[in-house]
Amino acid sequence: MRRLIIISLLIILAHTAVAQPFGPPRYIANPKTGECKYYFAGDEIHFNPRPENYTLTVGFENGICDKFKICFETGDGWDQGKCVCQRWHEFNDTVGCVPVKNFAAINLCLAANGTWNSNLSNCVCQKEFQWNETNESGCVRIKKRNFFQKVINWLKGFF
């Protein structure tokens, strides 16, 4: 019985030592030339070796190669499926790394607990707040005017 267990363990260890780790299909790239392609390692019967110089795994989703190519031309690198842009720049899917517009406004928005909408270049404030960049206050509480204040403002128009 002891021999049978040892022989079984040796067979299992030998099989796992020879087995290739085949992962899911992915997109890989050559970091020197910017070329990107679909790659599937295959299985135990049909093994496809990784192309030479394609050392960077770009990602798994469709369209990632297009983003990588744009990033390769304008960015500083690629890390975990995202383009790394230089400081004060952000990645745009169509043009690559571009300077961040309204950097002061972005910081003001985030400091006021707002959410910056980079597509519209504006700040989205919490409920009952509105964006006010003119006096550098960011998201300010919306003032509710009562009837008395409306009458006073109306009378001011006559004097």
Backbone torsions as a table, in degrees:
resi	resn	phi	psi	omega
1	MET	NA	-41.0	179.9
2	ARG	-63.9	-41.2	178.4
3	ARG	-64.3	-39.5	-179.9
4	LEU	-62.7	-41.5	178.7
5	ILE	-65.9	-44.4	-179.3
6	ILE	-64.5	-43.8	179.4
7	ILE	-64.4	-40.4	178.3
8	SER	-63.0	-43.5	178.4
9	LEU	-63.0	-41.3	178.1
10	LEU	-63.5	-40.1	178.6
11	ILE	-65.6	-43.7	179.4
12	ILE	-64.5	-44.2	179.3
13	LEU	-64.5	-40.1	179.2
14	ALA	-65.3	-38.8	180.0
15	HIS	-67.6	-41.7	180.0
16	THR	-71.9	-28.1	179.0
17	ALA	-71.5	-30.9	-178.3
18	VAL	-87.6	-26.9	-175.1
19	ALA	-63.8	139.9	178.2
20	GLN	-89.5	139.7	176.2
21	PRO	-80.6	101.4	-179.6
22	PHE	-96.0	123.6	-179.7
23	GLY	-103.0	-175.4	178.7
24	PRO	-72.1	162.6	175.9
25	PRO	-59.0	147.8	-177.1
26	ARG	-150.9	169.3	174.4
27	TYR	-104.0	131.2	-178.2
28	ILE	-123.8	160.0	-176.7
29	ALA	-142.2	156.5	172.4
30	ASN	-94.5	110.2	-174.9
31	PRO	-67.8	-14.8	179.9
32	LYS	-85.6	-36.8	-176.1
33	THR	-104.4	-18.2	-178.6
34	GLY	85.0	3.6	178.8
35	GLU	-71.1	142.2	-177.7
36	CYS	-136.4	139.5	-179.7
37	LYS	-151.2	162.6	177.3
38	TYR	-78.7	137.0	-178.2
39	TYR	-139.9	133.4	174.4
40	PHE	-130.3	124.0	-176.4
41	ALA	-68.0	-19.9	-179.1
42	GLY	93.6	-153.1	178.6
43	ASP	-134.0	-168.8	-176.1
44	GLU	-63.4	-29.2	-178.6
45	ILE	-87.1	-42.5	-177.2
46	HIS	-115.8	86.2	-179.1
47	PHE	-90.1	127.7	176.8
48	ASN	-108.5	111.9	179.4
49	PRO	-67.0	149.5	179.0
50	ARG	-67.6	134.1	179.6
51	PRO	-59.6	146.9	-178.5
52	GLU	-64.3	140.5	178.8
53	ASN	73.0	-0.7	176.0
54	TYR	-92.8	76.9	-171.4
55	THR	-95.8	-10.7	-174.7
56	LEU	-103.8	124.3	172.8
57	THR	-87.2	116.7	-174.6
58	VAL	-82.6	-46.0	-178.9
59	GLY	166.3	-170.7	-174.8
60	PHE	-117.2	-21.1	-173.9
61	GLU	-86.4	155.6	178.1
62	ASN	-64.9	145.3	178.5
63	GLY	85.9	-4.3	-177.4
64	ILE	-68.9	-29.2	178.7
65	CYS	-65.6	-37.5	177.7
66	ASP	-62.1	-43.6	177.9
67	LYS	-64.0	-39.9	-179.9
68	PHE	-63.5	-42.6	-179.2
69	LYS	-62.8	-41.3	177.2
70	ILE	-64.8	-42.5	179.5
71	CYS	-64.6	-38.9	-179.3
72	PHE	-59.6	-35.5	-178.1
73	GLU	-80.0	-32.3	-172.0
74	THR	-118.7	-16.2	-172.3
75	GLY	-97.9	-179.6	179.9
76	ASP	-101.3	-3.9	-179.9
77	GLY	157.8	-178.4	-177.7
78	TRP	-131.8	129.1	-178.2
79	ASP	-140.6	118.0	175.5
80	GLN	50.5	49.9	175.2
81	GLY	80.2	11.2	-179.4
82	LYS	-134.7	149.3	177.3
83	CYS	-79.1	136.8	176.7
84	VAL	-102.0	115.4	179.4
85	CYS	-101.7	161.2	177.9
86	GLN	-68.6	169.6	-176.4
87	ARG	-58.6	141.1	-179.1
88	TRP	66.3	24.8	175.1
89	HIS	-127.1	155.5	176.2
90	GLU	-134.5	158.0	-176.9
91	PHE	-90.1	129.3	174.6
92	ASN	-112.6	131.0	-174.4
93	ASP	-59.5	-25.0	-176.1
94	THR	-100.0	-32.3	-177.0
95	VAL	-115.8	-8.8	178.1
96	GLY	94.0	-146.8	-177.8
97	CYS	-77.9	122.5	-179.4
98	VAL	-127.9	153.0	178.3
99	PRO	-60.9	141.8	177.8
100	VAL	-71.8	124.8	177.5
101	LYS	-84.3	148.5	174.8
102	ASN	55.8	47.9	-177.0
103	PHE	-59.0	-41.3	178.7
104	ALA	-63.3	-39.6	179.3
105	ALA	-66.2	-36.9	178.7
106	ILE	-63.3	-47.7	178.7
107	ASN	-61.6	-40.7	178.5
108	LEU	-63.2	-42.1	179.5
109	CYS	-62.6	-47.9	-178.1
110	LEU	-67.4	-36.3	178.6
111	ALA	-67.3	-26.4	-179.3
112	ALA	-94.0	18.4	179.9
113	ASN	62.9	29.7	174.8
114	GLY	-94.6	176.2	177.3
115	THR	-120.9	125.1	-178.0
116	TRP	-82.7	126.1	176.7
117	ASN	-97.8	101.0	-175.1
118	SER	-70.4	-24.9	178.9
119	ASN	-68.9	-37.8	-179.1
120	LEU	-101.4	-5.2	-177.8
121	SER	54.4	49.3	175.4
122	ASN	-146.4	168.8	-178.7
123	CYS	-100.4	136.4	175.9
124	VAL	-105.5	114.6	-177.0
125	CYS	-90.2	166.7	176.9
126	GLN	-68.5	167.6	-179.9
127	LYS	-58.3	141.9	-178.6
128	GLU	70.2	16.1	174.9
129	PHE	-125.9	155.9	175.8
130	GLN	-135.9	155.1	-177.4
131	TRP	-79.1	127.3	178.4
132	ASN	-138.5	96.1	-177.5
133	GLU	-88.6	-16.6	-171.6
134	THR	-62.5	-40.9	179.8
135	ASN	-103.9	19.7	177.8
136	GLU	55.6	39.4	177.6
137	SER	-105.8	-9.8	175.7
138	GLY	74.6	-126.9	179.4
139	CYS	-84.4	116.0	-179.4
140	VAL	-115.8	149.7	-179.6
141	ARG	-66.5	134.9	177.6
142	ILE	-71.5	124.3	-179.9
143	LYS	-79.9	129.7	176.4
144	LYS	-94.8	121.6	-179.4
145	ARG	-88.4	134.7	175.3
146	ASN	-91.1	174.7	-176.0
147	PHE	-60.7	-40.4	-177.9
148	PHE	-61.8	-42.5	178.9
149	GLN	-65.3	-36.8	178.3
150	LYS	-64.7	-40.3	179.2
151	VAL	-65.3	-43.3	179.4
152	ILE	-62.2	-44.5	178.2
153	ASN	-63.5	-35.6	179.3
154	TRP	-67.9	-40.5	179.4
155	LEU	-68.4	-31.1	178.7
156	LYS	-62.4	-26.5	179.5
157	GLY	-67.7	-23.9	-179.9
158	PHE	-89.2	-20.7	-176.0
159	PHE	-108.6	NA	NA
